[in-house]
């Protein structure tokens, strides 16, 4: 029986089709990350490309994550302010929100119970919208009072445990109290400080995004 004429052509073309397969695959969808926070997220004193959100996008890209990071920071915002605006500050197409609030609660000496209630509300609202969450903490210095510092620092892990969300324990880890990494006010990171925060935070965010894939 004669073989079909096209069989030889098919056999010759098959390796080419296999080689082209990866190129024909659809590229990964760009994930959307929103950073809900205060002046650190807003990039106080920095150009937009030096601020934390853009630096986080760069750090995630280096880790191989196709991502767009949106800034949703308001200078002076407390956890109460974040709770009041979370529904409109975090757009519906967001895959994951980094909740970076609490520093102004600390500066104002607010009751840690109130801070916890506000963070509970923020995380609950985001989860009800099927948006992932990474919670970042802020470490209270012992100078504010041992008892208060202990109660305040306990808020963030407690909220993370309650809602089963990843916790990055201290947003300013490696940058706080480092003159060369902060602006003259000693509070807000400079460009180098923002880049360090982003690089340290990125693996936690990347892992949280991967868990949602």
Secondary structure, DSSP 8 states (H G I E B T S, - for coil): ----THHHHHHHHHHHHHHHHHHHS-----EEEEEEESHHHHTTTS-GGGSHHHHHHHHHHHTT--EEEEEEE-TT--HHHHHHHHHHHS-TT-SEEEEE--HHHHHTT--HHHHHHHHHHHHHHHHHTT-EEEEE-----GGG-HHHHHHHHHHHHHHHHHHT-EEES-TTTTTTT-GGGB-TTSSSB-HHHHHHHHHHHHHHHHHHHHHT-
